[in-house]
């Protein structure tokens, strides 16, 4: 795969990695509004043909960059993003436990969303 472009489709709640005209992977997320605004990644998916090429890591890094540009935290529920954040504390500060609980509550209240 040549260069990857990562684009944020906020309306769809997807951060997509696109290369060679196709979506190689994406992170599904939502924006938590209360008790504070936060990005909440729920799933990271990489297409089988693109596994092992750093797509998921690029997506996670860009998610944290988007949050930093917007001045809001990330409250990761996606297991991949949680592990990635633990390995990259320099760009992925620990999530506030209150935000994580609020994100879990939001998911329970919206069972068909993800």
N, C-alpha and C positions, 0 to 999 in steps of 0.2 A: 504494500500500500504506500502510495506517495504521502504527501503532507496531509495531515488531518486538520480539518476545520471544526471547531466546536461552536455550536450555536445554541442559544437559549430560546426555547419556545415556551415562554412563560405561560401563555394561555393554555397550552396543553400540559404544562408541568413536566416538560422534558428538556434535558440538556443532551444534545445529540452530537456524536462524533461522526463527521462525514468525510469520506475520502474516496476518490475515484468515482464520484457520482452516486455513492450509496451510503446508507447509514450503517456504520460499523458497530455502533453500540450507543447506549443511552442510559441516563439516570432518570428515573421517574421521581418527582418530588412534588411537594406542595409548600405553600407559604403559610406559616402559622402566623396568626394575627394577635393572639392573646395567650398568655399574659404579656408577651412581647413579640415583635415581628422576628421571624427566623425562617431560614430555608431548612426543609426537612426532607432529606433524601430517603426514599423507601426501597427502591430496587435499582440495582445496576445490572444491565444486561449487555453482553457482548456477543455479537453474532459468531457462530462457530468458526467461520473462515478467518476471523480476525483475532481469535484468542491468542494470548501469548505475545502480543505486539505492543503492550502498554496502553491500550485503549482505555481500559477501566481506570488506570491510574491517571491518565490525562483528563478524563472526565471528573474524577474526584478533585484533582488539583484545580481545575477550572471552577468547579462548584464553590470551593473555598475562596477563590479569587473573586467570583461574582459577589459572594456574601461580603467580602472585605470592601469591595468597591461601593456596595450599598450600605455599608456600615451596620450590618446585622450579623448575628451569629448563625452557625449551622447546628442543628440538633439532629444528628444522624440516627436513623432507625435501620438503615440498610446495613447488614452485616459487613459487606465489603467496605463501605465507607467508614464504618467504625474502626475496622482493622487498619485501613489506610491512614486514618487520622492518628491512630496510636503510633504508627511508624513515622509520621511527619508532623510532630508537634510544633515545629518551627513555622508552619503555615496553617495548621489545624488545631486551634486551641480546644481544650476540653469543653464539652457541652455542659451547660447549666442543667443540673438535675431537674429543676422545676420546669424548664422548657422541654426536656425529654418526656416528662410525665404528661405535660400538656399536649405534646405531639402524639403520644400513645392514646390519650383520651380522644383527640381529634379523629384518629384512625378508627377507634371503636365506634365513634358517632357517625362515621361515613364508611360503612362496611363494603359498599360496592365500588368505592373509588379506586382501589388498587387490587 
